[in-house]
Amino acid sequence: MKHMKKWIMAAVCTAMIAGIGLGLSACGGSGGGDESAGDVNIYMWSDYIAQDVVDKFTEETGINVNFSYMSTSEEAAAKITSGGGDEYDLVMPCDADMTSLIDGGYLEEINLENVPNLDNLGDAYKNRVFDPDNKYAIPYLMNYVYVVYDKSKCPIEITKYEDLLDPQLKGQIASVTGQRNLFPIALVSLGYDPNSTDDKEIEEAYEWLKKYVPNVAGFDSDSAETMLINGAASVGFLFDGQASKAFSEMGDENLMVADLKDPIQLGVDELVIPKGAKNKENAEKFLNFILDADNMALNLQTMMEQDGQGYACPNEAAVAKMPEEYTKSPALNIPKHMKENYFLQLDVGEAAKTYDKYWTMLMSDQE
């Protein structure tokens, strides 16, 4: 829900594109693509797909990949609801937005005949409640959102979200941003549903977050982990991919995943085709390509090797091809009780307006 993220460098992929970013690719053809096969325009997180994978897609299909980047999941949903099909063929909202996007008629149906590699997904990521026939959303990668800290520098042991309000942590937390990433930890800490739609509970969560803000060294969903790596922070509230990069740079001698008693968030970054997309068939080729087990395994492996980022993946066929470096990564191989004690972002309906109000107030408080 990088999306849970430090993401791909802004660039247009014609023959080459820099970075690793959130995006799905599709394969059409056996190699030596038609140079005039057109484009696919994608709006997603940066640094979330491997350069080699994007190049391979273009080489096989002749389709140029043009990327634009978002800084929050809310931006992706807003692009879609404001006529995103005029600009983009694929957009990456989070799972929490899917019900409203589907019910609102903002998405094109995916022709699954063009996406046979859907079979590589684990059963838990197919035929989901909001998309029972797999018509609208293809899950790309998943993100646990949790706390890590440097034992050699952090002044306290962290076992619950309430610990993040400790005055000893003033200016010490590197934090992802986004209302649906931050409000849930406040709600959980207060004993409420992380997807609460109660105005009073959301207001209380806002008051909780007002106490959190002074302890934050910086809000950054792109590269919060860099504050840990360079010593500007001793604690990170991060996506697992960011934590993976921190571990790769810092080792696990001092850096550790906080053994939280509170439930942690699990988000799924989706790829959808906005209504009116001009290159729908190319988008479906891109989706099918990234769902190929070898291509996704290459994607995961390259991201780890080049940028130290490892992400949980719903493509079981691809995960089966991954080495122990991935499967036993300290950022992904978190305690079993934490993996089992998770919550999902759910569509909060009209309560989204209440969240928007208090989020705007919270961000204004920082100015």
Wavefront OBJ file of the C-alpha trace (Angstrom):
o trace
v 0.000 0.000 0.000
v 3.671 1.186 -0.644
v 2.336 0.767 -1.807
v 3.623 0.424 0.668
v 8.172 3.424 -0.844
v 11.169 4.580 -2.636
v 9.993 4.066 -6.212
v 11.121 4.131 -9.848
v 12.952 7.196 -11.083
v 10.708 9.194 -13.332
v 11.466 8.181 -16.858
v 9.932 7.049 -20.097
v 10.716 3.519 -21.124
v 11.187 3.232 -24.816
v 14.298 1.160 -25.118
v 15.492 1.724 -21.534
v 13.849 2.920 -18.322
v 15.584 3.543 -15.035
v 14.424 2.216 -11.743
v 12.300 -0.349 -10.025
v 8.648 0.456 -9.669
v 5.108 -0.691 -8.964
v 3.722 -1.970 -12.190
v 2.617 -5.082 -13.994
v 3.802 -6.060 -17.431
v 2.362 -8.136 -20.170
v 3.889 -10.375 -22.693
v 2.652 -10.643 -26.179
v 4.833 -12.406 -28.690
v 7.759 -14.743 -28.572
v 10.458 -12.130 -29.072
v 11.539 -9.470 -31.508
v 8.511 -7.238 -30.976
v 7.010 -4.966 -33.607
v 8.653 -1.551 -33.189
v 5.349 0.142 -33.996
v 3.269 -1.767 -31.427
v 2.450 1.445 -29.572
v 2.558 2.437 -25.922
v 1.255 1.551 -22.501
v 1.005 4.433 -20.028
v 1.267 3.574 -16.342
v 0.675 5.588 -13.177
v 2.237 3.907 -10.165
v 4.826 4.052 -7.394
v 8.422 4.632 -8.411
v 11.226 2.123 -7.742
v 8.791 -0.779 -7.838
v 9.609 -2.697 -11.020
v 12.992 -3.826 -12.280
v 14.618 -2.155 -15.266
v 15.511 -5.508 -16.791
v 11.887 -6.618 -16.688
v 10.589 -3.476 -18.383
v 13.268 -3.764 -21.056
v 12.368 -7.397 -21.625
v 8.700 -6.509 -22.094
v 9.527 -3.859 -24.679
v 11.940 -6.197 -26.467
v 9.359 -8.986 -26.685
v 6.353 -6.867 -27.616
v 7.652 -3.662 -29.197
v 5.415 -1.748 -26.763
v 6.916 1.361 -25.177
v 6.239 1.808 -21.455
v 5.672 5.363 -20.193
v 5.648 5.881 -16.429
v 4.297 8.631 -14.200
v 4.571 8.435 -10.436
v 2.369 8.945 -7.426
v 3.256 9.782 -3.828
v 0.152 8.377 -2.099
v -2.504 5.783 -2.895
v -5.102 8.525 -2.658
v -3.504 10.185 -5.690
v -3.984 7.026 -7.736
v -7.674 6.793 -6.840
v -8.123 10.478 -7.641
v -6.522 10.004 -11.061
v -8.983 7.239 -11.856
v -12.102 9.070 -10.690
v -11.130 12.233 -12.569
v -10.975 10.536 -15.966
v -7.628 8.787 -15.760
v -8.298 6.849 -18.962
v -7.488 9.999 -20.913
v -3.861 9.710 -19.763
v -3.220 6.205 -18.453
v -3.771 2.589 -19.419
v -2.837 1.146 -16.028
v -3.094 2.763 -12.612
v -2.048 1.353 -9.221
v -4.577 2.005 -6.445
v -4.546 0.018 -3.209
v -7.061 -2.671 -2.333
v -8.936 -0.306 0.002
v -10.153 1.722 -2.975
v -11.386 -1.148 -5.102
v -15.020 -1.369 -3.981
v -15.737 2.302 -4.655
v -13.857 2.264 -7.967
v -15.681 -0.824 -9.213
v -19.113 0.238 -7.954
v -18.595 3.703 -9.392
v -17.979 2.323 -12.893
v -14.501 3.856 -13.117
v -12.720 0.749 -14.408
v -12.609 -1.244 -17.623
v -13.225 -4.978 -17.450
v -10.074 -7.001 -18.077
v -10.309 -9.556 -20.882
v -8.972 -12.595 -19.032
v -8.418 -14.430 -22.309
v -5.491 -12.050 -22.711
v -4.210 -12.726 -19.190
v -3.829 -16.526 -18.834
v -0.964 -16.097 -16.356
v -3.526 -15.075 -13.754
v -3.368 -18.765 -12.768
v 0.037 -18.117 -11.146
v -1.542 -16.108 -8.339
v -2.240 -17.799 -5.019
v -5.884 -18.694 -4.445
v -6.203 -16.011 -1.751
v -5.602 -13.341 -4.402
v -8.179 -14.518 -6.902
v -11.975 -14.279 -6.733
v -11.802 -11.749 -3.923
v -14.902 -10.255 -2.314
v -14.652 -6.954 -4.157
v -13.811 -8.641 -7.499
v -15.262 -12.174 -7.427
v -14.747 -12.799 -11.147
v -11.284 -11.193 -11.421
v -12.645 -8.669 -13.905
v -11.106 -5.468 -12.617
v -7.937 -5.810 -10.526
v -4.645 -7.693 -10.768
v -2.614 -7.800 -7.517
v 1.017 -6.889 -8.097
v 2.908 -6.928 -4.802
v 1.930 -6.850 -1.144
v 3.282 -4.774 1.693
v 3.306 -5.420 5.383
v 3.632 -2.131 7.252
v 5.429 -2.410 10.574
v 8.050 -0.917 12.877
v 11.806 -1.497 12.786
v 14.374 0.083 15.050
v 18.099 0.342 15.634
v 18.779 -1.283 19.010
v 22.059 0.602 19.348
v 20.377 4.022 19.041
v 16.695 3.695 19.946
v 16.205 4.627 23.643
v 13.234 2.297 24.222
v 11.972 -1.168 23.326
v 8.996 -0.993 20.989
v 6.242 -3.601 21.355
v 3.092 -1.598 20.538
v 2.041 1.472 18.558
v 1.574 3.483 21.746
v 5.342 3.307 22.246
v 5.762 5.513 19.166
v 4.349 8.420 21.198
v 7.106 8.200 23.822
v 8.713 11.680 24.191
v 12.147 10.004 24.106
v 11.547 9.391 20.390
v 11.137 13.059 19.501
v 12.419 13.525 15.947
v 13.513 9.885 15.759
v 10.906 8.160 13.552
v 11.238 7.762 9.781
v 7.631 7.316 8.678
v 5.613 6.467 5.630
v 2.758 8.845 5.023
v -0.837 8.597 3.748
v -4.031 8.775 5.748
v -4.898 5.092 5.302
v -1.449 4.072 6.542
v -1.375 6.321 9.603
v -4.935 6.536 10.897
v -5.191 2.731 11.318
v -2.277 2.531 13.772
v -3.863 5.285 15.852
v -7.240 3.532 15.780
v -5.679 0.195 16.726
v -3.755 1.824 19.572
v -7.007 3.325 20.852
v -8.733 -0.057 20.734
v -10.861 0.696 17.677
v -11.407 -0.956 14.301
v -8.521 0.109 11.990
v -11.176 0.740 9.317
v -13.509 2.652 11.622
v -16.260 4.741 10.071
v -17.209 6.400 13.365
v -16.611 10.162 13.294
v -15.742 10.360 16.992
v -13.212 7.526 16.743
v -11.574 9.106 13.700
v -11.332 12.397 15.591
v -9.661 10.606 18.509
v -7.232 9.016 16.063
v -6.419 12.497 14.750
v -5.604 13.610 18.304
v -3.372 10.520 18.689
v -1.538 11.341 15.482
v -0.966 14.914 16.662
v 1.190 13.349 19.392
v 2.933 11.130 16.820
v 3.978 13.960 14.510
v 6.581 15.564 16.839
v 8.407 12.232 17.018
v 8.684 11.992 13.215
v 11.996 12.886 11.625
v 10.320 12.925 8.223
v 7.288 11.605 6.345
v 8.259 9.885 3.107
v 6.509 6.970 1.428
v 9.183 6.962 -1.268
v 12.379 6.552 0.755
v 11.789 6.753 4.497
v 14.360 3.999 5.016
v 17.169 6.361 4.011
v 16.698 8.268 7.262
v 17.466 5.064 9.147
v 20.391 4.183 6.937
v 22.063 7.597 7.257
v 21.438 7.807 11.009
v 18.877 10.632 10.931
v 16.343 8.339 12.625
v 16.520 5.376 14.981
v 13.012 4.036 14.322
v 11.144 3.342 11.090
v 7.441 2.871 10.444
v 7.955 1.347 7.016
v 6.708 -0.810 4.196
v 8.438 -4.193 4.180
v 10.304 -3.320 0.981
v 11.794 -0.271 2.654
v 12.696 -2.352 5.703
v 14.357 -4.855 3.374
v 16.582 -2.140 1.961
v 17.467 -0.928 5.460
v 18.466 -4.454 6.467
v 20.565 -4.858 3.317
v 22.461 -1.658 4.140
v 22.667 -1.944 7.925
v 22.628 -5.687 8.607
v 20.629 -7.345 11.340
v 23.167 -6.991 14.157
v 21.402 -3.890 15.490
v 18.412 -3.336 13.216
v 15.386 -5.413 14.179
v 11.699 -5.751 13.446
v 9.711 -4.614 16.464
v 7.859 -7.603 17.935
v 4.491 -5.870 17.945
v 1.534 -7.090 19.953
v -0.744 -4.862 17.882
v -1.973 -6.083 14.471
v -0.010 -4.859 11.460
v -1.339 -3.707 8.128
v -1.144 -5.816 4.981
v -1.826 -3.898 1.809
v -2.074 -5.126 -1.755
v -1.118 -2.869 -4.644
v -3.479 -3.460 -7.536
v -3.156 -2.779 -11.237
v -6.371 -1.639 -12.920
v -7.367 -0.287 -16.316
v -9.200 3.045 -15.976
v -12.363 3.609 -17.949
v -11.598 4.938 -21.410
v -7.993 3.727 -21.516
v -6.648 4.179 -25.034
v -4.308 1.157 -25.069
v -6.326 -1.510 -23.272
v -4.913 -4.497 -25.157
v -1.362 -3.322 -24.523
v -2.226 -2.953 -20.848
v -3.458 -6.548 -20.780
v -0.238 -7.717 -22.425
v 1.684 -5.868 -19.715
v -0.381 -7.540 -16.989
v 0.102 -10.999 -18.432
v 3.833 -10.490 -18.812
v 4.420 -9.592 -15.172
v 2.222 -12.475 -14.028
v 4.539 -14.916 -15.796
v 6.414 -16.780 -13.031
v 9.854 -16.290 -14.579
v 9.284 -12.603 -15.236
v 8.012 -11.886 -11.721
v 10.846 -13.929 -10.188
v 13.305 -11.867 -12.264
v 11.547 -8.739 -11.047
v 11.787 -9.726 -7.370
v 15.385 -10.927 -7.653
v 16.589 -7.847 -9.525
v 14.963 -5.469 -7.060
v 16.748 -7.225 -4.215
v 20.107 -7.289 -5.984
v 20.064 -3.738 -7.324
v 18.306 -1.808 -4.569
v 18.041 -4.187 -1.617
v 14.252 -4.089 -1.705
v 12.239 -7.247 -1.123
v 8.451 -7.309 -1.236
v 5.888 -9.933 -0.339
v 4.392 -11.308 -3.548
v 0.993 -12.923 -4.298
v 2.436 -14.788 -7.312
v 3.046 -18.204 -5.740
v 4.607 -19.631 -8.887
v 7.207 -16.847 -8.873
v 7.925 -17.106 -5.146
v 8.608 -20.831 -5.608
v 11.516 -19.864 -7.882
v 13.106 -17.466 -5.385
v 16.318 -18.235 -3.428
v 16.696 -18.256 0.359
v 18.052 -14.717 0.188
v 14.461 -13.713 -0.501
v 12.462 -16.280 1.464
v 14.599 -15.851 4.611
v 15.050 -12.092 4.404
v 14.595 -10.613 7.931
v 12.227 -8.030 6.465
v 9.952 -10.688 4.932
v 10.497 -13.533 7.366
v 8.881 -11.665 10.264
v 7.505 -13.558 13.289
v 4.631 -15.872 12.428
v 2.354 -14.355 15.046
v 2.788 -10.949 13.379
v 2.051 -12.290 9.907
v -1.107 -13.898 11.221
v -2.164 -10.839 13.237
v -2.838 -8.431 10.385
v -5.603 -6.209 9.088
v -6.488 -5.086 5.579
v -7.482 -1.666 4.391
v -11.199 -1.708 3.651
v -13.363 0.749 1.782
v -14.750 3.164 4.388
v -17.466 4.644 2.168
v -18.730 8.084 3.159
v -16.368 8.119 6.139
v -13.611 8.893 3.626
v -14.736 12.524 3.842
v -14.117 12.505 7.589
v -10.674 11.011 7.090
v -9.937 13.643 4.437
v -10.951 16.436 6.811
v -8.742 15.303 9.662
v -5.876 14.366 7.358
v -5.895 17.886 5.904
v -5.890 19.287 9.434
v -2.998 17.031 10.447
v -0.900 18.006 7.456
v -1.735 21.694 8.010
v -0.520 21.376 11.591
v 2.952 20.630 10.198
v 3.179 23.810 8.152
l 1 2 3 4
l 5 6 7 8 9 10 11 12 13 14 15 16 17 18 19 20 21 22 23 24 25 26 27 28 29 30 31 32 33 34 35 36 37 38 39 40 41 42 43 44 45 46 47 48 49 50 51 52 53 54 55 56 57 58 59 60 61 62 63 64 65 66 67 68 69 70 71 72 73 74 75 76 77 78 79 80 81 82 83 84 85 86 87 88 89 90 91 92 93 94 95 96 97 98 99 100 101 102 103 104 105 106 107 108 109 110 111 112 113 114 115 116 117 118 119 120 121 122 123 124 125 126 127 128 129 130 131 132 133 134 135 136 137 138 139 140 141 142 143 144 145 146 147 148 149 150 151 152 153 154 155 156 157 158 159 160 161 162 163 164 165 166 167 168 169 170 171 172 173 174 175 176 177 178 179 180 181 182 183 184 185 186 187 188 189 190 191 192 193 194 195 196 197 198 199 200 201 202 203 204 205 206 207 208 209 210 211 212 213 214 215 216 217 218 219 220 221 222 223 224 225 226 227 228 229 230 231 232 233 234 235 236 237 238 239 240 241 242 243 244 245 246 247 248 249 250 251 252 253 254 255 256 257 258 259 260 261 262 263 264 265 266 267 268 269 270 271 272 273 274 275 276 277 278 279 280 281 282 283 284 285 286 287 288 289 290 291 292 293 294 295 296 297 298 299 300 301 302 303 304 305 306 307 308 309 310 311 312 313 314 315 316 317 318 319 320 321 322 323 324 325 326 327 328 329 330 331 332 333 334 335 336 337 338 339 340 341 342 343 344 345 346 347 348 349 350 351 352 353 354 355 356 357 358 359 360 361 362 363 364 365 366 367
